[in-house]
Structures are given as C-alpha cells and as structure tokens.
Amino acid sequence: MVLPKFEYKKARDVADAIALYKGQKGKAVYLAGGTDLIPLIKQRLSTPSVVIDLKGIEELKSITNKDGWLEIGANVTLFELKIYPWIRDNLPAFYESLEATACETLQLRGTIGGNILQDTRCLKHNQSLEWRTSRGFCLKSNGKECNVVKGSKVCFANYCSDNAPALVTLGAELKLEGPKGERVIELTTLFTGDSLKPFSIDAGEILTYIRIPAKKTKGAYEKLRVRESMDYPLVGVAVSSVGVAAKICVGGVGLQPRLYELEDAGIETAIREIADKASSDAKPVANAVVSPAYRKKMVGVLVKRAVKRAIGEGK
Ligand SMILES: Cc1cc2nc3c(=O)[nH]c(=O)nc-3n(C[C@H](O)[C@H](O)[C@H](O)COP(=O)(O)OP(=O)(O)OC[C@H]3O[C@@H](n4cnc5c(N)ncnc54)[C@H](O)[C@@H]3O)c2cc1C
C-alpha cells in the first residue's frame, strides 16, 4: 500500500518538536518508531499533512534508575527495555509484557512512548480505504454509527497496548511537555474511556518520560492471541505484587485498561472473586478475530493464571 503525500520534519529536541507542531495548526502528528502510525497513514486512517519525527531526539532515549524511580525516555525501544537487566530482575510483569509484544523485529523499532499512545483497534476499522468505503464508514472514520454494534453511537475499538496494563500495575507516571508547558500525570488518568479520543493529552503534547517506582515486585503477564509468534492481545492480564497485595490490570479488551486490587493474593477465594469480577466487567463485542464469549471467559482464566504465576504457585 502506497503512502499518501505529507511533509516530513525531523525535530532536533523536544522544544523544536513543539515549535514545529505549533506552526501546523493541528494538521501535524508525531512519529516515533512508526510501527503503529505508518500503517494507519497507509490505510488513510490517519491523514496528517505534516509528520514530525521525534526519533532523533537523544534526550528521550535514556533509562535512568535513581532516587527511587526508574525513568524511561519515550523513545527507548521495547527491545532495549526487554534486555535491560534491572527490569527483567525486578519488574517481571513489565518484562513479560515487553517479550509478548508483537515480534522481536517490531520490538527493535517500536518505542515505549508509541506503544502507550497507539490508537485503538477494531476489525471493522483497521482496513483499507477501499474496504471501508465499500462497507460504509464507522464512527472512528467519521461515519454516523458503529459497524460492529449496529445503531450504536459509541465506538468499541479495543485499546491493545501490551505494556500499558503492566505499567499500570506498577504505578507508572507520565511526563508530558507541550505548547502549554510541562505536567506529570498518573498513567491511569491517561485513558478517557472514549475509543474515538482515547487519551487525555492535549494537542501538540509530547510524552517525554515514563516513571516507575524502582521497587522489586513479583509479577506476570498473560496474553490471549491467535498467533504466538506475533499478534495483538485479544486479552492481556498483568499482575504485580509487593508483599501479599497485588495489582491486576486487564487490557486488550475494551476501550481502556481496567485496574483491580487484591489485598491478599494468597487467598484462593479472593483470586476467584476478582477473576469473576474482571470477566463480568469485560464487555467484548464482535470486533476481533475470536468470539466475544470466548474473550470474556478468557479474562477470568488469565486473571487466575497470572495471579498464581505472579505469587509463585503456577507454572
Ligand atoms: C504487525 C504488528 C503487530 C503488532 N503487535 C503488537 C502487540 O502485540 N502489542 C502491542 O502492544 N503493540 C503491537 N503493535 C503496535 C506497535 O508496533 C507497538 O505498539 C509499538 O510499540 C508502537 O511504537 P512506535 O514507536 O512504532 O509508535 P508510532 O507508530 O511511531 O506512534 C504511535 C502513536 O503514538 C504517537 N507518539 C509516539 N511517540 C510519541 C511521543 N513521544 N509523544 C506523543 N505522541 C507520540 C504517534 O503520534 C502515534 O499516534 C503491532 C504493530 C504491528 C504493525
């Protein structure tokens, strides 16, 4: 599929990127590894007139571990994070989510910033312009109704980042810098619950760093996908635990990740209750390659599996 024409600009640093964005009156998008954005542009799902490349910004490529925080620049690739020993040894949910993302070729290119800010996906939306024209445009393509749940004025596209749920269980924060200045937000507040505008970031804002409390955790990430070699999550469950308490986050199904807290991950009935609740909260629709009923059931199965593995009782 051929790319449409757009202007390409390479930012020297964060301030330069913001200045370039300001000059474009909202017609620009930021580019990092491009593994999410370029397919969207090819399919005419994103139609920027200017693409501002952030990849060359060196200051966003660092990982530092000091003063109780692991601070990761948004341009660090998933592969660099996966081979960072401190993450493997202390943040197993995050390590496993990195390992489970796409395939190694894409991990070498895709950044953590782009992974968190990837667009929501739907079987009836992530298609070519010709395909969508023949079916009629859905809400996410500025149509009048959802093409999956007929008549619905709500978009059900899934948020498919493998790493965001793991980062949520670790209490991650995001540093943003934009035309109005800098701010820090909790990752949980990034998500709007609206698949048409999934993130609470302002126009022109750049995700600069992700901060995670640098504490040793136990953890696990379980993922349902069709192809083990490379596939988006149909359900993804991350668990991180310190002491007996555990945080569980369900992603891949629905508009945003959902967080649950377990006071004592060693109590079998408590695990079962939270697995049932997560399964009941999940409301998948027919917008992925397996049935909604199967995905719903697998939410509960993966919650139990991930908690048991995180606390060392599973395989
Ligand atoms: C075949 C295939 C399989 C995939 N499988 C998976 C999978 O299993 N799991 C998964 O999680 N992902 C998957 N992906 C999606 C993607 O590869 C990853 O999410 C990757 O990490 C995206 O990072 P990127 O740097 O390429 O993002 P880009 O494509 O460059 O950017 C993604 C979005 O984030 C914005 N953005 C990027 N960086 C910044 C920043 N610093 N500040 C503000 N905005 C920014 C861009 O404007 C764009 O909207 C897959 C992609 C493909 C093509």
The ligand as a Tripos MOL2 file, in Angstrom:
@<TRIPOS>MOLECULE
LIG
   53    58     1     0     0
SMALL
NO_CHARGES

@<TRIPOS>ATOM
      1 C1          2.1000   -6.3960   12.7900 C.3       1 LIG1
      2 C2          2.0410   -5.5970   14.0580 C.ar      1 LIG1
      3 C3          1.8500   -6.2490   15.2640 C.ar      1 LIG1
      4 C4          1.7730   -5.5290   16.4380 C.ar      1 LIG1
      5 N1          1.5770   -6.1970   17.6180 N.ar      1 LIG1
      6 C5          1.5070   -5.5150   18.7780 C.ar      1 LIG1
      7 C6          1.3280   -6.2110   20.0070 C.ar      1 LIG1
      8 O1          1.2750   -7.4350   20.0590 O.2       1 LIG1
      9 N2          1.2320   -5.4830   21.1460 N.ar      1 LIG1
     10 C7          1.3110   -4.1220   21.1430 C.ar      1 LIG1
     11 O2          1.2340   -3.5170   22.2250 O.2       1 LIG1
     12 N3          1.5130   -3.4370   20.0030 N.ar      1 LIG1
     13 C8          1.6170   -4.0890   18.8180 C.ar      1 LIG1
     14 N4          1.8370   -3.4180   17.6400 N.ar      1 LIG1
     15 C9          1.7970   -1.9380   17.6410 C.3       1 LIG1
     16 C10         3.1690   -1.2370   17.6420 C.3       1 LIG1
     17 O3          4.1130   -1.9540   16.9230 O.3       1 LIG1
     18 C11         3.7040   -1.0420   19.0430 C.3       1 LIG1
     19 O4          2.6920   -0.5880   19.8820 O.3       1 LIG1
     20 C12         4.8840   -0.0460   19.0840 C.3       1 LIG1
     21 O5          5.4340   -0.0230   20.3620 O.3       1 LIG1
     22 C13         4.4490    1.3820   18.7200 C.3       1 LIG1
     23 O6          5.5670    2.2370   18.9000 O.3       1 LIG1
     24 P1          6.1220    3.1710   17.7390 P.3       1 LIG1
     25 O7          7.3110    3.8600   18.2810 O.co2     1 LIG1
     26 O8          6.3090    2.4240   16.4710 O.co2     1 LIG1
     27 O9          4.8760    4.1710   17.6200 O.3       1 LIG1
     28 P2          4.4770    5.1370   16.4230 P.3       1 LIG1
     29 O10         3.7900    4.3690   15.3680 O.co2     1 LIG1
     30 O11         5.6070    5.9890   15.9980 O.co2     1 LIG1
     31 O12         3.4400    6.0690   17.2150 O.3       1 LIG1
     32 C14         2.2230    5.5640   17.7200 C.3       1 LIG1
     33 C15         1.3560    6.7400   18.1620 C.3       1 LIG1
     34 O13         1.9410    7.3960   19.2650 O.3       1 LIG1
     35 C16         2.2030    8.7720   18.9720 C.3       1 LIG1
     36 N5          3.5060    9.0390   19.6090 N.ar      1 LIG1
     37 C17         4.6160    8.2770   19.5450 C.ar      1 LIG1
     38 N6          5.5570    8.7630   20.3640 N.ar      1 LIG1
     39 C18         5.0370    9.8620   20.9460 C.ar      1 LIG1
     40 C19         5.5110   10.7880   21.9230 C.ar      1 LIG1
     41 N7          6.7300   10.6730   22.4760 N.pl3     1 LIG1
     42 N8          4.6890   11.7900   22.2980 N.ar      1 LIG1
     43 C20         3.4550   11.9230   21.7710 C.ar      1 LIG1
     44 N9          2.9400   11.0860   20.8420 N.ar      1 LIG1
     45 C21         3.7270   10.0550   20.4620 C.ar      1 LIG1
     46 C22         2.2180    8.8770   17.4610 C.3       1 LIG1
     47 O14         1.7950   10.1580   17.0370 O.3       1 LIG1
     48 C23         1.2040    7.8010   17.0850 C.3       1 LIG1
     49 O15        -0.0970    8.3280   17.1780 O.3       1 LIG1
     50 C24         1.9260   -4.1040   16.4290 C.ar      1 LIG1
     51 C25         2.1330   -3.4570   15.2070 C.ar      1 LIG1
     52 C26         2.1990   -4.1880   14.0350 C.ar      1 LIG1
     53 C27         2.4400   -3.4550   12.7470 C.3       1 LIG1
@<TRIPOS>BOND
     1     1     2 1
     2     2     3 ar
     3     2    52 ar
     4     3     4 ar
     5     4     5 ar
     6     4    50 ar
     7     5     6 ar
     8     6     7 ar
     9     6    13 1
    10     7     8 2
    11     7     9 ar
    12     9    10 ar
    13    10    11 2
    14    10    12 ar
    15    12    13 ar
    16    13    14 ar
    17    14    15 1
    18    14    50 ar
    19    15    16 1
    20    16    17 1
    21    16    18 1
    22    18    19 1
    23    18    20 1
    24    20    21 1
    25    20    22 1
    26    22    23 1
    27    23    24 1
    28    24    25 2
    29    24    26 1
    30    24    27 1
    31    27    28 1
    32    28    29 2
    33    28    30 1
    34    28    31 1
    35    31    32 1
    36    32    33 1
    37    33    34 1
    38    33    48 1
    39    34    35 1
    40    35    36 1
    41    35    46 1
    42    36    37 ar
    43    36    45 ar
    44    37    38 ar
    45    38    39 ar
    46    39    40 ar
    47    39    45 ar
    48    40    41 1
    49    40    42 ar
    50    42    43 ar
    51    43    44 ar
    52    44    45 ar
    53    46    47 1
    54    46    48 1
    55    48    49 1
    56    50    51 ar
    57    51    52 ar
    58    52    53 1
@<TRIPOS>SUBSTRUCTURE
     1 LIG1         1 GROUP 0 **** ****
